[in-house]
Amino acid sequence: DTGVSQNPRHKITKRGQNVTFRCDPISEHNRLYWYRQTLGQGPEFLTYFQNEAQLEKSRLLSDRFSAERPKGSFSTLEIQRTEQGDSAMYLCASSRVEPHNSPLHFGNGTRLTVT
Amino acid sequence: AQSVTQPDIHITVSEGASLELRCNYSYGATPYLFWYVQSPGQGLQLLLKYFSGDTLVQGIKGFEAEFKRSQSSFNLRKPSVHWSDAAEYFCAVAPPGGGNKLTFGTGTQLKVEL
């Protein structure tokens, strides 16, 4: 169990640029989640995958956000035309499907700063 | 819609003192309940969870939490705090059987004085 890995750890970008983050879940975990955490707030659910299928998206996930998990392993989260309000910590987590109460394992996050 | 309230933004305790962090939730039924801890630069670590059954649950690092249905609360406790417990603590809820789509509170920052 090598844990959930997220890259990069930090990303600074100018407003209007596109950014992409990567998440490598724990290898035997079928479910993968993306959360966003802004300063002084708890994490907010964005989306989740079961294998390669994206099963749910939050209304927080605007059209500028897209997430993929093409082979049911790693996932990418892309933000197009970044805005200053996108500055946040983006957290990835994974879990097994069964048992249904299998706990989430979080990565250390990618901190995005939009200038 | 479900929500979680952690009324204390900051708490300071002396090392060796007892600790209680408050959490109240709003949900139509009894949700799944969780406490996570986040240290600076680290991801969230699960301390404990409640799904059903015994309302007093034990977790890692000597933490426990008690579910009180009548008060819609799930407070976290530790009898004797260690300096290494300084971190941010998040309470979270999820729909029963709803996987891990968690709704988090805003967190309580714990400072431990030596």
Interface residues (C-beta under 8 A of the other chain):
Chain A: V4 R31 Y33 Y35 G40 Q41 G42 P43 E44 F45 Y48 E56 L91 A93 S95 H100 N101 S102 P103 L104 F106 G107 N108 G109
Chain B: V4 Y32 Y36 G41 Q42 G43 L44 Q45 L46 K49 F51 F90 A92 G97 G99 N100 K101 L102 T103 F104 G105 T106 G107
